[in-house]
Amino acid sequence: MPLADELLGADTVAGLAACLVRAGDGITARETRACGAVLDGLSFTGRVALIRDAVLADLPPDYPDFATVLRAALRDGDFTGWMTFPVAEAVAVRGRDVFEPALALLAELTPRLTAETAVRPFLRDDPERALRVIKPWTAHLDPHVRRLASEGTRPRLPWAPRLPELIADPTPALPLLDALYRDDSEYVRRSVANHLNDISRDHPDLAVAVAARWLDDPAPTTDRVVRHGLRTLVKAGPRRGAHAARPLTGQPRRRRGAAPPRVGDPGGRPSGVRLLGDQHARPDRSPRRRLRRAPHEGQRDPHPQGLQADHAVPGSR
């Protein structure tokens, strides 16, 4: 389990500074280089903010020139992994007003690690406008971009600012999930299931209806998507609508007062199916800022979707 300094430590920052220098004429990356020496004692969130602000100070203030430098950096094979996380956050700051071009740049950045938290300020500012940009990502050739369409719009993405409008009414994002639940990539489908699980926390009837609709037009992988997407609802019991969700996940309706079936029991959920995903596990309670990560299909570097930490991860609730 890597610590914050293993993800965004001095060596990573030095590598980022070198990439920025190579990417732009006259870029010294002085602020970025300097912040590598003052990371000790900072949480992961604090490190991201410090490096983000250093990048903003080092790169041109006008958005077109700023984006030109970052697109040049994207041609550098060394510009990858965790160094790109605060860079995506810098795009969310510098590109907030230009909006569509900034979202397009985040889609280019996301294959290097993720831009799932960086798209959220745009969704909070103007959900309808942002979703118009995001919808075509569901047909992108790169599974990382397709996944960004689902993961970035999750109403309750762990360790990220929530999206109040999509918590209140998740239906504007449903076309994204409808386009992706049959995706060829398990990496993408897992995000779709987690997005459905987010919806089930606030709108259980809607989540069940969406799952039932998918099962009417399934891929061979749809049963698994539905089981994972309704896992919290099934566990919550009848007051949260588990009576409707259980048949969709291969579980019988539970008789009042009956004990829940054990994993592997006849009539229980299939052995090996996890009802609780990595994203909703309890964070590490140890005093050290310890992070947990899980690799994802097709991802060169660990993805923050699998991170857990105490008060240390971006957007911690």
GUTI-249185 format. One record per residue (C-alpha): residue number from 1; x negated, y, z. Coordinates in steps of 0.1 Angstrom, whole numbers, plus 5000, padded with zeros to 4 digits. Example, Ala and Ser with C-alpha at 12.3 -4.5 7.8 and 13.67 -1.06 7.14 Angstrom:
REM residues 2
<atom num="1" px="4877" py="4955" pz="5078"/>
<atom num="2" px="4863" py="4989" pz="5071"/>
REM end
This chain:
REM residues 317
<atom num="1" px="5000" py="5000" pz="5000"/>
<atom num="2" px="4981" py="5031" pz="4988"/>
<atom num="3" px="4980" py="5063" pz="5008"/>
<atom num="4" px="4987" py="5098" pz="4995"/>
<atom num="5" px="4950" py="5105" pz="4990"/>
<atom num="6" px="4947" py="5074" pz="4968"/>
<atom num="7" px="4974" py="5087" pz="4945"/>
<atom num="8" px="4966" py="5124" pz="4945"/>
<atom num="9" px="4931" py="5126" pz="4959"/>
<atom num="10" px="4901" py="5147" pz="4950"/>
<atom num="11" px="4890" py="5124" pz="4922"/>
<atom num="12" px="4924" py="5125" pz="4905"/>
<atom num="13" px="4924" py="5163" pz="4907"/>
<atom num="14" px="4889" py="5165" pz="4893"/>
<atom num="15" px="4900" py="5143" pz="4864"/>
<atom num="16" px="4930" py="5166" pz="4858"/>
<atom num="17" px="4908" py="5196" pz="4858"/>
<atom num="18" px="4886" py="5181" pz="4832"/>
<atom num="19" px="4915" py="5172" pz="4810"/>
<atom num="20" px="4928" py="5208" pz="4812"/>
<atom num="21" px="4894" py="5222" pz="4803"/>
<atom num="22" px="4892" py="5200" pz="4772"/>
<atom num="23" px="4927" py="5208" pz="4762"/>
<atom num="24" px="4925" py="5246" pz="4760"/>
<atom num="25" px="4900" py="5272" pz="4748"/>
<atom num="26" px="4889" py="5293" pz="4776"/>
<atom num="27" px="4906" py="5272" pz="4803"/>
<atom num="28" px="4883" py="5269" pz="4833"/>
<atom num="29" px="4907" py="5251" pz="4856"/>
<atom num="30" px="4891" py="5268" pz="4885"/>
<atom num="31" px="4921" py="5268" pz="4908"/>
<atom num="32" px="4928" py="5231" pz="4900"/>
<atom num="33" px="4892" py="5222" pz="4907"/>
<atom num="34" px="4893" py="5241" pz="4940"/>
<atom num="35" px="4924" py="5226" pz="4953"/>
<atom num="36" px="4908" py="5191" pz="4953"/>
<atom num="37" px="4888" py="5202" pz="4983"/>
<atom num="38" px="4917" py="5212" pz="5005"/>
<atom num="39" px="4940" py="5182" pz="5001"/>
<atom num="40" px="4931" py="5165" pz="5034"/>
<atom num="41" px="4960" py="5165" pz="5059"/>
<atom num="42" px="4986" py="5172" pz="5033"/>
<atom num="43" px="5016" py="5150" pz="5027"/>
<atom num="44" px="5023" py="5137" pz="4992"/>
<atom num="45" px="5048" py="5164" pz="4987"/>
<atom num="46" px="5024" py="5190" pz="4999"/>
<atom num="47" px="4997" py="5178" pz="4975"/>
<atom num="48" px="5021" py="5179" pz="4946"/>
<atom num="49" px="5031" py="5215" pz="4954"/>
<atom num="50" px="4994" py="5226" pz="4958"/>
<atom num="51" px="4983" py="5210" pz="4925"/>
<atom num="52" px="5014" py="5223" pz="4907"/>
<atom num="53" px="5007" py="5258" pz="4917"/>
<atom num="54" px="4970" py="5255" pz="4908"/>
<atom num="55" px="4979" py="5243" pz="4873"/>
<atom num="56" px="5003" py="5272" pz="4869"/>
<atom num="57" px="4975" py="5296" pz="4879"/>
<atom num="58" px="4951" py="5280" pz="4855"/>
<atom num="59" px="4973" py="5278" pz="4824"/>
<atom num="60" px="4987" py="5306" pz="4803"/>
<atom num="61" px="5016" py="5325" pz="4818"/>
<atom num="62" px="5037" py="5325" pz="4787"/>
<atom num="63" px="5055" py="5292" pz="4780"/>
<atom num="64" px="5046" py="5286" pz="4743"/>
<atom num="65" px="5008" py="5288" pz="4751"/>
<atom num="66" px="5013" py="5269" pz="4783"/>
<atom num="67" px="5030" py="5241" pz="4763"/>
<atom num="68" px="5003" py="5241" pz="4737"/>
<atom num="69" px="4977" py="5233" pz="4762"/>
<atom num="70" px="4997" py="5205" pz="4777"/>
<atom num="71" px="5004" py="5190" pz="4743"/>
<atom num="72" px="4967" py="5191" pz="4736"/>
<atom num="73" px="4961" py="5173" pz="4769"/>
<atom num="74" px="4986" py="5146" pz="4758"/>
<atom num="75" px="4962" py="5137" pz="4730"/>
<atom num="76" px="4936" py="5129" pz="4757"/>
<atom num="77" px="4937" py="5093" pz="4768"/>
<atom num="78" px="4924" py="5103" pz="4802"/>
<atom num="79" px="4954" py="5125" pz="4809"/>
<atom num="80" px="4976" py="5098" pz="4825"/>
<atom num="81" px="4989" py="5084" pz="4858"/>
<atom num="82" px="4994" py="5104" pz="4889"/>
<atom num="83" px="4976" py="5135" pz="4877"/>
<atom num="84" px="5005" py="5141" pz="4854"/>
<atom num="85" px="5031" py="5142" pz="4882"/>
<atom num="86" px="5023" py="5177" pz="4895"/>
<atom num="87" px="5019" py="5188" pz="4859"/>
<atom num="88" px="5055" py="5178" pz="4851"/>
<atom num="89" px="5066" py="5198" pz="4882"/>
<atom num="90" px="5047" py="5228" pz="4867"/>
<atom num="91" px="5067" py="5224" pz="4835"/>
<atom num="92" px="5099" py="5226" pz="4856"/>
<atom num="93" px="5087" py="5259" pz="4870"/>
<atom num="94" px="5072" py="5276" pz="4839"/>
<atom num="95" px="5099" py="5263" pz="4816"/>
<atom num="96" px="5130" py="5269" pz="4837"/>
<atom num="97" px="5141" py="5298" pz="4816"/>
<atom num="98" px="5133" py="5284" pz="4782"/>
<atom num="99" px="5152" py="5252" pz="4792"/>
<atom num="100" px="5155" py="5230" pz="4761"/>
<atom num="101" px="5118" py="5232" pz="4750"/>
<atom num="102" px="5108" py="5224" pz="4786"/>
<atom num="103" px="5130" py="5194" pz="4787"/>
<atom num="104" px="5115" py="5182" pz="4754"/>
<atom num="105" px="5080" py="5186" pz="4769"/>
<atom num="106" px="5090" py="5165" pz="4799"/>
<atom num="107" px="5102" py="5138" pz="4776"/>
<atom num="108" px="5067" py="5138" pz="4761"/>
<atom num="109" px="5051" py="5137" pz="4795"/>
<atom num="110" px="5072" py="5109" pz="4810"/>
<atom num="111" px="5054" py="5080" pz="4793"/>
<atom num="112" px="5022" py="5089" pz="4812"/>
<atom num="113" px="5040" py="5083" pz="4845"/>
<atom num="114" px="5074" py="5099" pz="4850"/>
<atom num="115" px="5092" py="5132" pz="4848"/>
<atom num="116" px="5123" py="5120" pz="4867"/>
<atom num="117" px="5121" py="5146" pz="4895"/>
<atom num="118" px="5110" py="5174" pz="4871"/>
<atom num="119" px="5142" py="5172" pz="4850"/>
<atom num="120" px="5164" py="5178" pz="4881"/>
<atom num="121" px="5161" py="5216" pz="4884"/>
<atom num="122" px="5175" py="5218" pz="4849"/>
<atom num="123" px="5204" py="5196" pz="4858"/>
<atom num="124" px="5211" py="5216" pz="4889"/>
<atom num="125" px="5210" py="5249" pz="4870"/>
<atom num="126" px="5232" py="5239" pz="4841"/>
<atom num="127" px="5243" py="5202" pz="4840"/>
<atom num="128" px="5262" py="5204" pz="4808"/>
<atom num="129" px="5234" py="5221" pz="4789"/>
<atom num="130" px="5208" py="5197" pz="4803"/>
<atom num="131" px="5229" py="5166" pz="4795"/>
<atom num="132" px="5232" py="5178" pz="4759"/>
<atom num="133" px="5194" py="5176" pz="4756"/>
<atom num="134" px="5191" py="5143" pz="4776"/>
<atom num="135" px="5218" py="5123" pz="4757"/>
<atom num="136" px="5197" py="5117" pz="4726"/>
<atom num="137" px="5169" py="5102" pz="4748"/>
<atom num="138" px="5191" py="5071" pz="4751"/>
<atom num="139" px="5181" py="5062" pz="4715"/>
<atom num="140" px="5144" py="5070" pz="4719"/>
<atom num="141" px="5119" py="5044" pz="4707"/>
<atom num="142" px="5100" py="5047" pz="4740"/>
<atom num="143" px="5116" py="5029" pz="4769"/>
<atom num="144" px="5101" py="5054" pz="4793"/>
<atom num="145" px="5121" py="5082" pz="4777"/>
<atom num="146" px="5152" py="5061" pz="4776"/>
<atom num="147" px="5148" py="5053" pz="4813"/>
<atom num="148" px="5143" py="5090" pz="4820"/>
<atom num="149" px="5178" py="5096" pz="4807"/>
<atom num="150" px="5192" py="5073" pz="4834"/>
<atom num="151" px="5167" py="5078" pz="4863"/>
<atom num="152" px="5165" py="5116" pz="4860"/>
<atom num="153" px="5202" py="5120" pz="4862"/>
<atom num="154" px="5208" py="5097" pz="4892"/>
<atom num="155" px="5230" py="5116" pz="4916"/>
<atom num="156" px="5211" py="5103" pz="4946"/>
<atom num="157" px="5176" py="5095" pz="4933"/>
<atom num="158" px="5155" py="5086" pz="4964"/>
<atom num="159" px="5129" py="5111" pz="4974"/>
<atom num="160" px="5142" py="5137" pz="4950"/>
<atom num="161" px="5167" py="5166" pz="4954"/>
<atom num="162" px="5202" py="5154" pz="4950"/>
<atom num="163" px="5225" py="5165" pz="4921"/>
<atom num="164" px="5256" py="5179" pz="4939"/>
<atom num="165" px="5277" py="5183" pz="4907"/>
<atom num="166" px="5270" py="5147" pz="4896"/>
<atom num="167" px="5277" py="5134" pz="4931"/>
<atom num="168" px="5311" py="5152" pz="4931"/>
<atom num="169" px="5318" py="5140" pz="4895"/>
<atom num="170" px="5295" py="5114" pz="4879"/>
<atom num="171" px="5315" py="5110" pz="4848"/>
<atom num="172" px="5295" py="5135" pz="4826"/>
<atom num="173" px="5265" py="5111" pz="4829"/>
<atom num="174" px="5284" py="5079" pz="4822"/>
<atom num="175" px="5278" py="5081" pz="4784"/>
<atom num="176" px="5241" py="5078" pz="4792"/>
<atom num="177" px="5247" py="5046" pz="4811"/>
<atom num="178" px="5271" py="5032" pz="4785"/>
<atom num="179" px="5244" py="5036" pz="4759"/>
<atom num="180" px="5217" py="5019" pz="4781"/>
<atom num="181" px="5233" py="4991" pz="4801"/>
<atom num="182" px="5225" py="4966" pz="4772"/>
<atom num="183" px="5190" py="4980" pz="4766"/>
<atom num="184" px="5163" py="4956" pz="4756"/>
<atom num="185" px="5140" py="4968" pz="4784"/>
<atom num="186" px="5145" py="4955" pz="4819"/>
<atom num="187" px="5127" py="4986" pz="4831"/>
<atom num="188" px="5156" py="5007" pz="4816"/>
<atom num="189" px="5184" py="4983" pz="4827"/>
<atom num="190" px="5171" py="4984" pz="4863"/>
<atom num="191" px="5175" py="5022" pz="4863"/>
<atom num="192" px="5210" py="5019" pz="4849"/>
<atom num="193" px="5219" py="4995" pz="4877"/>
<atom num="194" px="5204" py="5018" pz="4903"/>
<atom num="195" px="5224" py="5047" pz="4888"/>
<atom num="196" px="5256" py="5027" pz="4891"/>
<atom num="197" px="5247" py="5019" pz="4927"/>
<atom num="198" px="5244" py="5056" pz="4934"/>
<atom num="199" px="5278" py="5062" pz="4919"/>
<atom num="200" px="5293" py="5034" pz="4940"/>
<atom num="201" px="5283" py="5052" pz="4972"/>
<atom num="202" px="5307" py="5081" pz="4965"/>
<atom num="203" px="5331" py="5067" pz="4939"/>
<atom num="204" px="5335" py="5029" pz="4945"/>
<atom num="205" px="5366" py="5026" pz="4923"/>
<atom num="206" px="5349" py="5043" pz="4894"/>
<atom num="207" px="5318" py="5021" pz="4898"/>
<atom num="208" px="5339" py="4989" pz="4898"/>
<atom num="209" px="5358" py="5002" pz="4867"/>
<atom num="210" px="5325" py="5009" pz="4848"/>
<atom num="211" px="5311" py="4975" pz="4857"/>
<atom num="212" px="5343" py="4958" pz="4846"/>
<atom num="213" px="5341" py="4976" pz="4813"/>
<atom num="214" px="5305" py="4965" pz="4807"/>
<atom num="215" px="5314" py="4929" pz="4815"/>
<atom num="216" px="5341" py="4931" pz="4788"/>
<atom num="217" px="5313" py="4938" pz="4763"/>
<atom num="218" px="5283" py="4922" pz="4778"/>
<atom num="219" px="5248" py="4914" pz="4768"/>
<atom num="220" px="5232" py="4883" pz="4783"/>
<atom num="221" px="5216" py="4906" pz="4809"/>
<atom num="222" px="5248" py="4924" pz="4819"/>
<atom num="223" px="5257" py="4901" pz="4848"/>
<atom num="224" px="5224" py="4910" pz="4865"/>
<atom num="225" px="5229" py="4947" pz="4859"/>
<atom num="226" px="5263" py="4946" pz="4875"/>
<atom num="227" px="5252" py="4925" pz="4905"/>
<atom num="228" px="5224" py="4950" pz="4912"/>
<atom num="229" px="5245" py="4980" pz="4905"/>
<atom num="230" px="5273" py="4970" pz="4929"/>
<atom num="231" px="5250" py="4956" pz="4956"/>
<atom num="232" px="5256" py="4983" pz="4982"/>
<atom num="233" px="5293" py="4982" pz="4976"/>
<atom num="234" px="5295" py="4945" pz="4981"/>
<atom num="235" px="5275" py="4947" pz="5012"/>
<atom num="236" px="5296" py="4975" pz="5026"/>
<atom num="237" px="5327" py="4954" pz="5031"/>
<atom num="238" px="5364" py="4958" pz="5022"/>
<atom num="239" px="5368" py="4994" pz="5034"/>
<atom num="240" px="5344" py="5005" pz="5007"/>
<atom num="241" px="5361" py="4984" pz="4979"/>
<atom num="242" px="5340" py="4952" pz="4981"/>
<atom num="243" px="5372" py="4932" pz="4975"/>
<atom num="244" px="5372" py="4945" pz="4940"/>
<atom num="245" px="5335" py="4944" pz="4934"/>
<atom num="246" px="5329" py="4908" pz="4946"/>
<atom num="247" px="5345" py="4890" pz="4916"/>
<atom num="248" px="5325" py="4911" pz="4892"/>
<atom num="249" px="5292" py="4900" pz="4909"/>
<atom num="250" px="5301" py="4863" pz="4910"/>
<atom num="251" px="5312" py="4864" pz="4946"/>
<atom num="252" px="5347" py="4853" pz="4958"/>
<atom num="253" px="5370" py="4877" pz="4976"/>
<atom num="254" px="5362" py="4872" pz="5013"/>
<atom num="255" px="5390" py="4862" pz="5036"/>
<atom num="256" px="5396" py="4886" pz="5065"/>
<atom num="257" px="5375" py="4875" pz="5094"/>
<atom num="258" px="5354" py="4851" pz="5074"/>
<atom num="259" px="5317" py="4851" pz="5077"/>
<atom num="260" px="5298" py="4863" pz="5046"/>
<atom num="261" px="5283" py="4834" pz="5026"/>
<atom num="262" px="5246" py="4829" pz="5029"/>
<atom num="263" px="5223" py="4832" pz="4999"/>
<atom num="264" px="5223" py="4800" pz="4979"/>
<atom num="265" px="5256" py="4787" pz="4995"/>
<atom num="266" px="5283" py="4775" pz="4971"/>
<atom num="267" px="5305" py="4806" pz="4965"/>
<atom num="268" px="5277" py="4830" pz="4976"/>
<atom num="269" px="5256" py="4851" pz="4954"/>
<atom num="270" px="5231" py="4832" pz="4933"/>
<atom num="271" px="5199" py="4823" pz="4951"/>
<atom num="272" px="5172" py="4849" pz="4944"/>
<atom num="273" px="5196" py="4878" pz="4937"/>
<atom num="274" px="5186" py="4908" pz="4958"/>
<atom num="275" px="5214" py="4930" pz="4970"/>
<atom num="276" px="5191" py="4957" pz="4983"/>
<atom num="277" px="5166" py="4973" pz="4959"/>
<atom num="278" px="5133" py="4989" pz="4965"/>
<atom num="279" px="5147" py="5024" pz="4962"/>
<atom num="280" px="5170" py="5022" pz="4993"/>
<atom num="281" px="5148" py="5003" pz="5017"/>
<atom num="282" px="5139" py="5021" pz="5049"/>
<atom num="283" px="5107" py="5042" pz="5047"/>
<atom num="284" px="5076" py="5032" pz="5065"/>
<atom num="285" px="5079" py="5046" pz="5101"/>
<atom num="286" px="5042" py="5045" pz="5108"/>
<atom num="287" px="5026" py="5079" pz="5116"/>
<atom num="288" px="5002" py="5075" pz="5086"/>
<atom num="289" px="5015" py="5088" pz="5053"/>
<atom num="290" px="5016" py="5054" pz="5037"/>
<atom num="291" px="5032" py="5048" pz="5003"/>
<atom num="292" px="5045" py="5017" pz="4987"/>
<atom num="293" px="5046" py="5012" pz="4950"/>
<atom num="294" px="5059" py="4986" pz="4926"/>
<atom num="295" px="5048" py="4983" pz="4890"/>
<atom num="296" px="5074" py="4984" pz="4863"/>
<atom num="297" px="5077" py="4967" pz="4830"/>
<atom num="298" px="5056" py="4985" pz="4803"/>
<atom num="299" px="5043" py="5011" pz="4828"/>
<atom num="300" px="5006" py="5016" pz="4828"/>
<atom num="301" px="5006" py="5032" pz="4862"/>
<atom num="302" px="5028" py="5028" pz="4893"/>
<atom num="303" px="5060" py="5047" pz="4893"/>
<atom num="304" px="5073" py="5069" pz="4921"/>
<atom num="305" px="5107" py="5051" pz="4918"/>
<atom num="306" px="5091" py="5024" pz="4939"/>
<atom num="307" px="5075" py="5047" pz="4964"/>
<atom num="308" px="5085" py="5049" pz="5000"/>
<atom num="309" px="5070" py="5071" pz="5027"/>
<atom num="310" px="5078" py="5091" pz="5058"/>
<atom num="311" px="5083" py="5128" pz="5049"/>
<atom num="312" px="5056" py="5124" pz="5023"/>
<atom num="313" px="5072" py="5118" pz="4989"/>
<atom num="314" px="5086" py="5144" pz="4965"/>
<atom num="315" px="5121" py="5156" pz="4973"/>
<atom num="316" px="5122" py="5136" pz="5006"/>
<atom num="317" px="5157" py="5139" pz="5020"/>
REM end
